[in-house]
Amino acid sequence: MIIYTKNGCPHCDAAKQHFTAEGIQFEEVNISVHSERIREIEQLTKSLKVPVIVDNEQVTVGFNGGS
């Protein structure tokens, strides 16, 4: 699983906390640090909203109704 995040995003923090608490391993891609990977989000979602959660082939934008 990959979670695209950015600094200061409460929904990103909530997603990371949730998956950590559930024992689900994920790779975090913080676009505030790795701006070269912003294009990946654009290709996946046609937007720049985060968090973007990619689990196998399923792409989810936002967490708990927020983005």
PDB file with one MODEL, atoms N, CA, C and O in Angstrom:
MODEL        1
ATOM      1  N   MET A   1       0.855  -1.174   0.000  1.00  0.00           N
ATOM      2  CA  MET A   1       0.000   0.000   0.000  1.00  0.00           C
ATOM      3  C   MET A   1       0.898   1.233   0.000  1.00  0.00           C
ATOM      4  O   MET A   1       1.938   1.261   0.658  1.00  0.00           O
ATOM      5  N   ILE A   2       0.483   2.237  -0.740  1.00  0.00           N
ATOM      6  CA  ILE A   2       1.174   3.525  -0.787  1.00  0.00           C
ATOM      7  C   ILE A   2       0.188   4.599  -0.343  1.00  0.00           C
ATOM      8  O   ILE A   2      -0.966   4.608  -0.770  1.00  0.00           O
ATOM      9  N   ILE A   3       0.648   5.501   0.513  1.00  0.00           N
ATOM     10  CA  ILE A   3      -0.161   6.648   0.901  1.00  0.00           C
ATOM     11  C   ILE A   3       0.602   7.904   0.522  1.00  0.00           C
ATOM     12  O   ILE A   3       1.692   8.160   1.033  1.00  0.00           O
ATOM     13  N   TYR A   4       0.016   8.688  -0.383  1.00  0.00           N
ATOM     14  CA  TYR A   4       0.591   9.984  -0.750  1.00  0.00           C
ATOM     15  C   TYR A   4       0.068  11.014   0.245  1.00  0.00           C
ATOM     16  O   TYR A   4      -1.139  11.122   0.461  1.00  0.00           O
ATOM     17  N   THR A   5       0.971  11.759   0.840  1.00  0.00           N
ATOM     18  CA  THR A   5       0.626  12.725   1.870  1.00  0.00           C
ATOM     19  C   THR A   5       1.318  14.054   1.601  1.00  0.00           C
ATOM     20  O   THR A   5       2.117  14.179   0.672  1.00  0.00           O
ATOM     21  N   LYS A   6       0.996  15.048   2.432  1.00  0.00           N
ATOM     22  CA  LYS A   6       1.761  16.301   2.439  1.00  0.00           C
ATOM     23  C   LYS A   6       1.795  16.813   3.871  1.00  0.00           C
ATOM     24  O   LYS A   6       0.945  16.458   4.688  1.00  0.00           O
ATOM     25  N   ASN A   7       2.769  17.638   4.164  1.00  0.00           N
ATOM     26  CA  ASN A   7       2.901  18.209   5.505  1.00  0.00           C
ATOM     27  C   ASN A   7       1.665  19.029   5.864  1.00  0.00           C
ATOM     28  O   ASN A   7       1.119  19.740   5.020  1.00  0.00           O
ATOM     29  N   GLY A   8       1.227  18.927   7.113  1.00  0.00           N
ATOM     30  CA  GLY A   8       0.117  19.744   7.596  1.00  0.00           C
ATOM     31  C   GLY A   8      -1.258  19.239   7.223  1.00  0.00           C
ATOM     32  O   GLY A   8      -2.242  19.951   7.424  1.00  0.00           O
ATOM     33  N   CYS A   9      -1.362  18.044   6.690  1.00  0.00           N
ATOM     34  CA  CYS A   9      -2.652  17.492   6.254  1.00  0.00           C
ATOM     35  C   CYS A   9      -3.216  16.595   7.356  1.00  0.00           C
ATOM     36  O   CYS A   9      -2.689  15.506   7.584  1.00  0.00           O
ATOM     37  N   PRO A  10      -4.286  17.034   8.050  1.00  0.00           N
ATOM     38  CA  PRO A  10      -4.837  16.228   9.143  1.00  0.00           C
ATOM     39  C   PRO A  10      -5.432  14.904   8.660  1.00  0.00           C
ATOM     40  O   PRO A  10      -5.405  13.915   9.394  1.00  0.00           O
ATOM     41  N   HIS A  11      -5.963  14.871   7.448  1.00  0.00           N
ATOM     42  CA  HIS A  11      -6.534  13.630   6.922  1.00  0.00           C
ATOM     43  C   HIS A  11      -5.422  12.627   6.603  1.00  0.00           C
ATOM     44  O   HIS A  11      -5.600  11.419   6.760  1.00  0.00           O
ATOM     45  N   CYS A  12      -4.283  13.139   6.158  1.00  0.00           N
ATOM     46  CA  CYS A  12      -3.118  12.277   5.916  1.00  0.00           C
ATOM     47  C   CYS A  12      -2.658  11.667   7.227  1.00  0.00           C
ATOM     48  O   CYS A  12      -2.394  10.467   7.304  1.00  0.00           O
ATOM     49  N   ASP A  13      -2.561  12.496   8.259  1.00  0.00           N
ATOM     50  CA  ASP A  13      -2.140  12.014   9.577  1.00  0.00           C
ATOM     51  C   ASP A  13      -3.117  10.967  10.103  1.00  0.00           C
ATOM     52  O   ASP A  13      -2.698   9.956  10.667  1.00  0.00           O
ATOM     53  N   ALA A  14      -4.411  11.202   9.924  1.00  0.00           N
ATOM     54  CA  ALA A  14      -5.423  10.254  10.394  1.00  0.00           C
ATOM     55  C   ALA A  14      -5.305   8.919   9.663  1.00  0.00           C
ATOM     56  O   ALA A  14      -5.436   7.859  10.275  1.00  0.00           O
ATOM     57  N   ALA A  15      -5.062   8.971   8.371  1.00  0.00           N
ATOM     58  CA  ALA A  15      -4.914   7.737   7.590  1.00  0.00           C
ATOM     59  C   ALA A  15      -3.695   6.954   8.062  1.00  0.00           C
ATOM     60  O   ALA A  15      -3.770   5.741   8.256  1.00  0.00           O
ATOM     61  N   LYS A  16      -2.578   7.640   8.247  1.00  0.00           N
ATOM     62  CA  LYS A  16      -1.358   6.962   8.704  1.00  0.00           C
ATOM     63  C   LYS A  16      -1.560   6.353  10.089  1.00  0.00           C
ATOM     64  O   LYS A  16      -1.133   5.226  10.340  1.00  0.00           O
ATOM     65  N   GLN A  17      -2.202   7.085  10.978  1.00  0.00           N
ATOM     66  CA  GLN A  17      -2.450   6.577  12.332  1.00  0.00           C
ATOM     67  C   GLN A  17      -3.362   5.345  12.293  1.00  0.00           C
ATOM     68  O   GLN A  17      -3.137   4.367  13.007  1.00  0.00           O
ATOM     69  N   HIS A  18      -4.385   5.412  11.452  1.00  0.00           N
ATOM     70  CA  HIS A  18      -5.327   4.299  11.333  1.00  0.00           C
ATOM     71  C   HIS A  18      -4.615   3.035  10.855  1.00  0.00           C
ATOM     72  O   HIS A  18      -4.733   1.980  11.477  1.00  0.00           O
ATOM     73  N   PHE A  19      -3.882   3.142   9.758  1.00  0.00           N
ATOM     74  CA  PHE A  19      -3.236   1.957   9.200  1.00  0.00           C
ATOM     75  C   PHE A  19      -2.147   1.426  10.122  1.00  0.00           C
ATOM     76  O   PHE A  19      -1.943   0.215  10.201  1.00  0.00           O
ATOM     77  N   THR A  20      -1.450   2.306  10.813  1.00  0.00           N
ATOM     78  CA  THR A  20      -0.447   1.876  11.787  1.00  0.00           C
ATOM     79  C   THR A  20      -1.102   1.120  12.933  1.00  0.00           C
ATOM     80  O   THR A  20      -0.619   0.068  13.351  1.00  0.00           O
ATOM     81  N   ALA A  21      -2.210   1.664  13.440  1.00  0.00           N
ATOM     82  CA  ALA A  21      -2.927   1.015  14.543  1.00  0.00           C
ATOM     83  C   ALA A  21      -3.478  -0.353  14.133  1.00  0.00           C
ATOM     84  O   ALA A  21      -3.563  -1.265  14.956  1.00  0.00           O
ATOM     85  N   GLU A  22      -3.848  -0.491  12.863  1.00  0.00           N
ATOM     86  CA  GLU A  22      -4.378  -1.755  12.360  1.00  0.00           C
ATOM     87  C   GLU A  22      -3.268  -2.737  11.986  1.00  0.00           C
ATOM     88  O   GLU A  22      -3.544  -3.879  11.618  1.00  0.00           O
ATOM     89  N   GLY A  23      -2.009  -2.291  12.080  1.00  0.00           N
ATOM     90  CA  GLY A  23      -0.887  -3.158  11.735  1.00  0.00           C
ATOM     91  C   GLY A  23      -0.703  -3.342  10.240  1.00  0.00           C
ATOM     92  O   GLY A  23      -0.090  -4.312   9.795  1.00  0.00           O
ATOM     93  N   ILE A  24      -1.238  -2.402   9.465  1.00  0.00           N
ATOM     94  CA  ILE A  24      -1.135  -2.473   8.002  1.00  0.00           C
ATOM     95  C   ILE A  24       0.097  -1.695   7.564  1.00  0.00           C
ATOM     96  O   ILE A  24       0.223  -0.503   7.844  1.00  0.00           O
ATOM     97  N   GLN A  25       1.003  -2.379   6.876  1.00  0.00           N
ATOM     98  CA  GLN A  25       2.220  -1.731   6.417  1.00  0.00           C
ATOM     99  C   GLN A  25       1.926  -0.887   5.178  1.00  0.00           C
ATOM    100  O   GLN A  25       1.124  -1.266   4.325  1.00  0.00           O
ATOM    101  N   PHE A  26       2.595   0.265   5.101  1.00  0.00           N
ATOM    102  CA  PHE A  26       2.412   1.136   3.946  1.00  0.00           C
ATOM    103  C   PHE A  26       3.701   1.898   3.690  1.00  0.00           C
ATOM    104  O   PHE A  26       4.546   2.068   4.569  1.00  0.00           O
ATOM    105  N   GLU A  27       3.811   2.345   2.459  1.00  0.00           N
ATOM    106  CA  GLU A  27       4.896   3.255   2.073  1.00  0.00           C
ATOM    107  C   GLU A  27       4.300   4.649   2.015  1.00  0.00           C
ATOM    108  O   GLU A  27       3.296   4.870   1.338  1.00  0.00           O
ATOM    109  N   GLU A  28       4.910   5.587   2.718  1.00  0.00           N
ATOM    110  CA  GLU A  28       4.448   6.974   2.656  1.00  0.00           C
ATOM    111  C   GLU A  28       5.267   7.735   1.633  1.00  0.00           C
ATOM    112  O   GLU A  28       6.497   7.688   1.642  1.00  0.00           O
ATOM    113  N   VAL A  29       4.567   8.440   0.745  1.00  0.00           N
ATOM    114  CA  VAL A  29       5.217   9.341  -0.191  1.00  0.00           C
ATOM    115  C   VAL A  29       4.742  10.745   0.160  1.00  0.00           C
ATOM    116  O   VAL A  29       3.626  11.138  -0.183  1.00  0.00           O
ATOM    117  N   ASN A  30       5.592  11.492   0.840  1.00  0.00           N
ATOM    118  CA  ASN A  30       5.256  12.855   1.256  1.00  0.00           C
ATOM    119  C   ASN A  30       5.641  13.800   0.123  1.00  0.00           C
ATOM    120  O   ASN A  30       6.823  14.016  -0.144  1.00  0.00           O
ATOM    121  N   ILE A  31       4.630  14.359  -0.539  1.00  0.00           N
ATOM    122  CA  ILE A  31       4.918  15.211  -1.700  1.00  0.00           C
ATOM    123  C   ILE A  31       5.487  16.571  -1.292  1.00  0.00           C
ATOM    124  O   ILE A  31       5.975  17.313  -2.145  1.00  0.00           O
ATOM    125  N   SER A  32       5.430  16.909   0.002  1.00  0.00           N
ATOM    126  CA  SER A  32       6.101  18.118   0.476  1.00  0.00           C
ATOM    127  C   SER A  32       7.609  17.926   0.433  1.00  0.00           C
ATOM    128  O   SER A  32       8.363  18.887   0.282  1.00  0.00           O
ATOM    129  N   VAL A  33       8.039  16.685   0.566  1.00  0.00           N
ATOM    130  CA  VAL A  33       9.459  16.348   0.544  1.00  0.00           C
ATOM    131  C   VAL A  33       9.877  15.867  -0.846  1.00  0.00           C
ATOM    132  O   VAL A  33      10.964  16.191  -1.325  1.00  0.00           O
ATOM    133  N   HIS A  34       9.008  15.097  -1.479  1.00  0.00           N
ATOM    134  CA  HIS A  34       9.308  14.485  -2.786  1.00  0.00           C
ATOM    135  C   HIS A  34       8.394  15.088  -3.856  1.00  0.00           C
ATOM    136  O   HIS A  34       7.537  14.400  -4.411  1.00  0.00           O
ATOM    137  N   SER A  35       8.585  16.367  -4.136  1.00  0.00           N
ATOM    138  CA  SER A  35       7.705  17.062  -5.085  1.00  0.00           C
ATOM    139  C   SER A  35       7.772  16.460  -6.487  1.00  0.00           C
ATOM    140  O   SER A  35       6.853  16.643  -7.285  1.00  0.00           O
ATOM    141  N   GLU A  36       8.838  15.753  -6.784  1.00  0.00           N
ATOM    142  CA  GLU A  36       8.958  15.126  -8.101  1.00  0.00           C
ATOM    143  C   GLU A  36       7.916  14.017  -8.294  1.00  0.00           C
ATOM    144  O   GLU A  36       7.710  13.554  -9.416  1.00  0.00           O
ATOM    145  N   ARG A  37       7.267  13.595  -7.222  1.00  0.00           N
ATOM    146  CA  ARG A  37       6.269  12.526  -7.322  1.00  0.00           C
ATOM    147  C   ARG A  37       4.838  13.040  -7.386  1.00  0.00           C
ATOM    148  O   ARG A  37       3.897  12.248  -7.415  1.00  0.00           O
ATOM    149  N   ILE A  38       4.663  14.369  -7.407  1.00  0.00           N
ATOM    150  CA  ILE A  38       3.323  14.957  -7.534  1.00  0.00           C
ATOM    151  C   ILE A  38       2.641  14.459  -8.802  1.00  0.00           C
ATOM    152  O   ILE A  38       1.432  14.225  -8.814  1.00  0.00           O
ATOM    153  N   ARG A  39       3.407  14.302  -9.851  1.00  0.00           N
ATOM    154  CA  ARG A  39       2.842  13.844 -11.133  1.00  0.00           C
ATOM    155  C   ARG A  39       2.134  12.488 -10.986  1.00  0.00           C
ATOM    156  O   ARG A  39       1.156  12.220 -11.683  1.00  0.00           O
ATOM    157  N   GLU A  40       2.623  11.649 -10.094  1.00  0.00           N
ATOM    158  CA  GLU A  40       1.982  10.345  -9.875  1.00  0.00           C
ATOM    159  C   GLU A  40       0.546  10.530  -9.381  1.00  0.00           C
ATOM    160  O   GLU A  40      -0.363   9.823  -9.817  1.00  0.00           O
ATOM    161  N   ILE A  41       0.348  11.483  -8.471  1.00  0.00           N
ATOM    162  CA  ILE A  41      -1.001  11.751  -7.967  1.00  0.00           C
ATOM    163  C   ILE A  41      -1.892  12.260  -9.088  1.00  0.00           C
ATOM    164  O   ILE A  41      -3.043  11.841  -9.215  1.00  0.00           O
ATOM    165  N   GLU A  42      -1.361  13.163  -9.898  1.00  0.00           N
ATOM    166  CA  GLU A  42      -2.134  13.697 -11.021  1.00  0.00           C
ATOM    167  C   GLU A  42      -2.559  12.584 -11.970  1.00  0.00           C
ATOM    168  O   GLU A  42      -3.690  12.575 -12.457  1.00  0.00           O
ATOM    169  N   GLN A  43      -1.656  11.650 -12.230  1.00  0.00           N
ATOM    170  CA  GLN A  43      -1.979  10.548 -13.143  1.00  0.00           C
ATOM    171  C   GLN A  43      -3.017   9.604 -12.536  1.00  0.00           C
ATOM    172  O   GLN A  43      -3.875   9.081 -13.247  1.00  0.00           O
ATOM    173  N   LEU A  44      -2.935   9.388 -11.225  1.00  0.00           N
ATOM    174  CA  LEU A  44      -3.861   8.471 -10.566  1.00  0.00           C
ATOM    175  C   LEU A  44      -5.251   9.058 -10.386  1.00  0.00           C
ATOM    176  O   LEU A  44      -6.249   8.350 -10.519  1.00  0.00           O
ATOM    177  N   THR A  45      -5.321  10.359 -10.082  1.00  0.00           N
ATOM    178  CA  THR A  45      -6.599  10.936  -9.646  1.00  0.00           C
ATOM    179  C   THR A  45      -7.095  12.107 -10.483  1.00  0.00           C
ATOM    180  O   THR A  45      -8.244  12.525 -10.340  1.00  0.00           O
ATOM    181  N   LYS A  46      -6.254  12.635 -11.343  1.00  0.00           N
ATOM    182  CA  LYS A  46      -6.595  13.841 -12.136  1.00  0.00           C
ATOM    183  C   LYS A  46      -6.797  15.057 -11.245  1.00  0.00           C
ATOM    184  O   LYS A  46      -7.435  16.029 -11.651  1.00  0.00           O
ATOM    185  N   SER A  47      -6.246  15.006 -10.011  1.00  0.00           N
ATOM    186  CA  SER A  47      -6.309  16.141  -9.094  1.00  0.00           C
ATOM    187  C   SER A  47      -5.068  16.123  -8.221  1.00  0.00           C
ATOM    188  O   SER A  47      -4.189  15.278  -8.392  1.00  0.00           O
ATOM    189  N   LEU A  48      -4.999  17.056  -7.288  1.00  0.00           N
ATOM    190  CA  LEU A  48      -3.857  17.127  -6.375  1.00  0.00           C
ATOM    191  C   LEU A  48      -4.284  16.974  -4.914  1.00  0.00           C
ATOM    192  O   LEU A  48      -3.550  17.378  -4.012  1.00  0.00           O
ATOM    193  N   LYS A  49      -5.444  16.405  -4.677  1.00  0.00           N
ATOM    194  CA  LYS A  49      -5.918  16.216  -3.311  1.00  0.00           C
ATOM    195  C   LYS A  49      -5.178  15.053  -2.652  1.00  0.00           C
ATOM    196  O   LYS A  49      -4.850  14.060  -3.301  1.00  0.00           O
ATOM    197  N   VAL A  50      -4.925  15.195  -1.361  1.00  0.00           N
ATOM    198  CA  VAL A  50      -4.318  14.123  -0.582  1.00  0.00           C
ATOM    199  C   VAL A  50      -5.121  13.917   0.693  1.00  0.00           C
ATOM    200  O   VAL A  50      -5.831  14.839   1.097  1.00  0.00           O
ATOM    201  N   PRO A  51      -5.056  12.794   1.336  1.00  0.00           N
ATOM    202  CA  PRO A  51      -4.208  11.666   0.977  1.00  0.00           C
ATOM    203  C   PRO A  51      -4.770  10.889  -0.211  1.00  0.00           C
ATOM    204  O   PRO A  51      -5.974  10.874  -0.464  1.00  0.00           O
ATOM    205  N   VAL A  52      -3.861  10.254  -0.919  1.00  0.00           N
ATOM    206  CA  VAL A  52      -4.221   9.299  -1.957  1.00  0.00           C
ATOM    207  C   VAL A  52      -3.692   7.954  -1.471  1.00  0.00           C
ATOM    208  O   VAL A  52      -2.502   7.798  -1.196  1.00  0.00           O
ATOM    209  N   ILE A  53      -4.587   7.001  -1.373  1.00  0.00           N
ATOM    210  CA  ILE A  53      -4.242   5.674  -0.877  1.00  0.00           C
ATOM    211  C   ILE A  53      -4.356   4.701  -2.035  1.00  0.00           C
ATOM    212  O   ILE A  53      -5.413   4.568  -2.652  1.00  0.00           O
ATOM    213  N   VAL A  54      -3.248   4.020  -2.321  1.00  0.00           N
ATOM    214  CA  VAL A  54      -3.212   3.053  -3.411  1.00  0.00           C
ATOM    215  C   VAL A  54      -2.976   1.678  -2.797  1.00  0.00           C
ATOM    216  O   VAL A  54      -1.914   1.407  -2.236  1.00  0.00           O
ATOM    217  N   ASP A  55      -3.971   0.826  -2.910  1.00  0.00           N
ATOM    218  CA  ASP A  55      -3.890  -0.533  -2.380  1.00  0.00           C
ATOM    219  C   ASP A  55      -4.153  -1.485  -3.529  1.00  0.00           C
ATOM    220  O   ASP A  55      -5.290  -1.628  -3.981  1.00  0.00           O
ATOM    221  N   ASN A  56      -3.094  -2.139  -4.002  1.00  0.00           N
ATOM    222  CA  ASN A  56      -3.145  -2.950  -5.214  1.00  0.00           C
ATOM    223  C   ASN A  56      -3.603  -2.058  -6.366  1.00  0.00           C
ATOM    224  O   ASN A  56      -2.912  -1.098  -6.708  1.00  0.00           O
ATOM    225  N   GLU A  57      -4.726  -2.349  -6.956  1.00  0.00           N
ATOM    226  CA  GLU A  57      -5.223  -1.554  -8.089  1.00  0.00           C
ATOM    227  C   GLU A  57      -6.238  -0.500  -7.651  1.00  0.00           C
ATOM    228  O   GLU A  57      -6.662   0.315  -8.470  1.00  0.00           O
ATOM    229  N   GLN A  58      -6.634  -0.498  -6.381  1.00  0.00           N
ATOM    230  CA  GLN A  58      -7.664   0.426  -5.904  1.00  0.00           C
ATOM    231  C   GLN A  58      -7.050   1.739  -5.446  1.00  0.00           C
ATOM    232  O   GLN A  58      -6.116   1.758  -4.644  1.00  0.00           O
ATOM    233  N   VAL A  59      -7.593   2.847  -5.972  1.00  0.00           N
ATOM    234  CA  VAL A  59      -7.121   4.188  -5.618  1.00  0.00           C
ATOM    235  C   VAL A  59      -8.239   4.903  -4.865  1.00  0.00           C
ATOM    236  O   VAL A  59      -9.365   5.000  -5.352  1.00  0.00           O
ATOM    237  N   THR A  60      -7.912   5.407  -3.661  1.00  0.00           N
ATOM    238  CA  THR A  60      -8.885   6.142  -2.851  1.00  0.00           C
ATOM    239  C   THR A  60      -8.315   7.523  -2.569  1.00  0.00           C
ATOM    240  O   THR A  60      -7.163   7.658  -2.159  1.00  0.00           O
ATOM    241  N   VAL A  61      -9.133   8.548  -2.792  1.00  0.00           N
ATOM    242  CA  VAL A  61      -8.726   9.914  -2.495  1.00  0.00           C
ATOM    243  C   VAL A  61      -9.424  10.338  -1.214  1.00  0.00           C
ATOM    244  O   VAL A  61     -10.646  10.241  -1.105  1.00  0.00           O
ATOM    245  N   GLY A  62      -8.647  10.809  -0.241  1.00  0.00           N
ATOM    246  CA  GLY A  62      -9.206  11.238   1.026  1.00  0.00           C
ATOM    247  C   GLY A  62      -9.257  10.104   2.034  1.00  0.00           C
ATOM    248  O   GLY A  62      -8.993   8.945   1.715  1.00  0.00           O
ATOM    249  N   PHE A  63      -9.602  10.471   3.256  1.00  0.00           N
ATOM    250  CA  PHE A  63      -9.725   9.482   4.322  1.00  0.00           C
ATOM    251  C   PHE A  63     -10.833   9.929   5.246  1.00  0.00           C
ATOM    252  O   PHE A  63     -10.859  11.078   5.686  1.00  0.00           O
ATOM    253  N   ASN A  64     -11.754   9.018   5.545  1.00  0.00           N
ATOM    254  CA  ASN A  64     -12.909   9.320   6.396  1.00  0.00           C
ATOM    255  C   ASN A  64     -13.704  10.510   5.880  1.00  0.00           C
ATOM    256  O   ASN A  64     -14.145  11.358   6.656  1.00  0.00           O
ATOM    257  N   GLY A  65     -13.880  10.563   4.574  1.00  0.00           N
ATOM    258  CA  GLY A  65     -14.689  11.611   3.983  1.00  0.00           C
ATOM    259  C   GLY A  65     -13.978  12.914   3.748  1.00  0.00           C
ATOM    260  O   GLY A  65     -14.567  13.836   3.184  1.00  0.00           O
ATOM    261  N   GLY A  66     -12.732  13.027   4.159  1.00  0.00           N
ATOM    262  CA  GLY A  66     -11.992  14.274   3.969  1.00  0.00           C
ATOM    263  C   GLY A  66     -10.901  14.109   2.944  1.00  0.00           C
ATOM    264  O   GLY A  66     -10.439  13.002   2.669  1.00  0.00           O
ATOM    265  N   SER A  67     -10.501  15.219   2.387  1.00  0.00           N
ATOM    266  CA  SER A  67      -9.379  15.195   1.444  1.00  0.00           C
ATOM    267  C   SER A  67      -8.682  16.530   1.483  1.00  0.00           C
ATOM    268  O   SER A  67      -7.703  16.736   0.766  1.00  0.00           O
TER     269      SER A  67
ENDMDL
END
